[in-house]
Amino acid sequence: MSGGLYIPEPQDKQKIFFKSKTKYTAYGGARGGGKSWAMRNKFVLLAFNYPGIQMLLLRRTYPELQENHIKQLRAMLNGIVPYHTQEKAFLFPNGSRIKMGYCKREEDVLQYQGQAYEVIGLEEATHFTEFQFQALTESNRYSGSMKVPFSPRMYFTCNPGGVGHSWVKRLFVDRNYTDKENPNNYLFVPAQVYDNLVLMNEDPDYVMSLEALPEKRRR
């Protein structure tokens, strides 16, 4: 329960993601693991619990963002937090904000230069290029709107494959770091469809469909 809003009990892997204060936390792996639900509710909880926090939630395209997050958030926050279509943001009464963004083209990420967000989330992080990720780290800083200490951080959800597969795998799975990257700043939470008990109970046919895929695609 937060801000008068009921949020169901998260699964065990989702709890790890919720509790993480690591600078870069990735929740990745299988489809159907409940990753998008965790990202969405993580942002809402942060908004209610840290007045004035500024957050940016991105997917590669706006239609994807609309289908996977905006629609669900508008239903979830209906009558509590308004969505401002022109600004593409949920503006909370306590000054917190969830800005919805996208980077369809490589250069689209430059629209966030000079902006500041305590939290940035990349949904389907493997759809973003390494340049886009690095550019966004420049905007992951104190915004000046908060009244309590908060360490800026980024959250990622991901599936294998995509243009950003290599950099995500290097940082979070292989843990192969350069001299300027601190290993303690990276946490990977592996997701499996079997973690999602709600999906397992409500739609077991989906799990069977995944198991029936060709071996390479299934892996």
Disulfide bonds with the S-S distance in Angstrom:
none
